[in-house]
Amino acid sequence: GENVEQHPSTLSVQEGDSAVIKCTYSDSASNYFPWYKQELGKGPQLIIDIRSNVGEKKDQRIAVTLNKTAKHFSLHITETQPEDSAVYFCAASFRSGGGADGLTFGKGTHLIIQP
Amino acid sequence: DVKVTQSSRYLVKRTGEKVFLECVQDMDHENMFWYRQDPGLGLRLIYFSYDVKMKEKGDIPEGYSVSREKKERFSLILESASTNQTSMYLCASSYGAGGGEQYFGPGTRLTVT
């Protein structure tokens, strides 16, 4: 099945600096790569996603890049703010033997924004 | 707004008890998922369902079963709870085929003593 590796597990940056989180995946058939943000006491929430026919996508201060050849994708957050502090998960799609679509998640990155 | 609700935020059960975790979504989504979340292990898929009465095993189905009798409701069942099933359980739903955004509930923190 799909395997997703995520690094680093903890990332501490100064407010205003940029943060980068990286993920690799194993299944070349994966075609959908979302990023989720989880705040304390809440379920994960989608912040940005990218499909395999696109190399980069940007939404204000966040961007995602995808390198299908190398099977890795990254989340970039610029001008970090205190409210960016959270746990971030990457994920890659898989298709089951029964034809259903699901996600395999990375282990998460705890992003800490230092004031 | 999509809403995924879970029956309890916190639950304490004894070893050997049968435990039911309920999840309801209000957006007519075809797909529903159960994950468990443990520190350092991320989200691991237990079971998922892409239609009423249909289910597929995820990565860690041992010790769990599921039920989907209605489209909006997906239940996770721990047949005989054990202490290693103490965890945060998250339910999610998504629309249709082709992969897409999963909407998560707030989670149920289950403690088995």
Interface residues (C-beta under 8 A of the other chain):
Chain A: G1 Q6 S9 N31 Y32 P34 Y36 G41 K42 G43 P44 Q45 L46 D49 F89 S93 S96 G97 G98 G99 A100 D101 G102 L103 T104 F105 G106 K107 G108
Chain B: V4 N31 F33 Y35 G40 L41 G42 L43 R44 L45 F48 Y50 M54 E56 G58 D59 L90 A92 S94 A97 G98 G99 G100 E101 Q102 F104 G105 P106 G107
